[in-house]
Amino acid sequence: MDTLTARLLNEFQRDFPLVPRPFQSVAARLGATETEVLAMLAALAASGKVSRIGLTFAPGRIGAATLAAMAVPEERLHEIAERVSAFAEVNHNYEREHFYNLWFVVTGPDAARVESVVREIERTAACGRVLSLPMVEPYHIDLGFDLERRDSDVLRRGGRGRARGHVALTAPERALAGALEDGLPLIEKPYAEVARRAGMSEQDVMATLARWLADGLANRLGVIVRHRPLGFRANAMVVWDVPDADAGAVGERMSRWPEVSLCYRRERRLPEWRYNLYCMIHGRDRVQVFAQIAAMDARLDLAKYPYEVLFSTRCFKQGGARYVTAGMAA
């Protein structure tokens, strides 16, 4: 990756400019031209390294979501994964090394819609019960990746903190959230085009986004990268069985570990699923990930809690959450 591309990906995963011509502003900081920046982002999107230039909402603030898992016979995995990915409400869908081998995230405008999708997947897959594991408390959510690895914490600001309650969006805000679900268009004046789609003025779009970010309704606005094509191929979801009374304190300590990218508590599903505390660790290889887990166990006294390490082996779908739009995707 050339220096200009690396800087583009590293420096603009959050705090994306809220000005009428943001790509021109990005170009000025990089010492490039607006045309060059737009061409680079288009190429990165086409290669799968960039998902979108988008907004990520803080968990639990709008809409509803759940992490779901099911045990799929190996010979049917690809077929079932395709069926699951066909739901517009499913934005992440991964194979993991475990008896429960298919893991996916379902988002929607409300809990009823999310539950309906989960049960429809359960019905059509016919692979037994789908475990729905809603989030109870986030400790660290939604960071960027430091591709230069000079400071493992450099892109983590803004991702920490507890949810501050659900917010009911106004009709114009819902229209704006819907218009942003696929990200900013790669054109000179993207906010003007988003405004046209949402039925708002360009200035109102930028002001609303600034308010959402300042209020913590949104975590960040910026380049959303796909970690696997960028070299982070050893990706482990580590799950712990921690007494509920201790989970908050343990989760807060865990979330401050530099290599932990996501950390949250979810509901258990007994007797099938005992675990309640989760974190994600992304590494270049498994040796690196296991070393990070061992160091974290030792420093944070985590080894006393039962845990499992679930490596991702295939990514079937990765995209932005759809809290506003719903329905089946072809």
Secondary structure, 3 states (H helix, E strand, C coil): CCHHHHHHHHHCCCCCCCCCCHHHHHHHHHCCCHHHHHHHHHHHHHCCCEEEEEEEECCCCCCEEEEEEECCCHHHHHHHHHHHHCECCEEEEEEECCCCCEEEEEEECCHHHHHHHHHHHHHHHCCCCCEEECEEEEEECCCCCCCCCCCCCCCCCCCECCCCCCCCCCHHHHHHHHHCCCCCCCCCCHHHHHHHHHCCCHHHHHHHHHHHHHHCCEEEEEEEECCHHHCCCEEEEEEECCCHHHHHHHHHHHHCCCCEEEEEEECCECCCECCCEEEEEEECCHHHHHHHHHHHHHHHCCCCCCEEEEEEEEEEEECCCCCCCCCECC
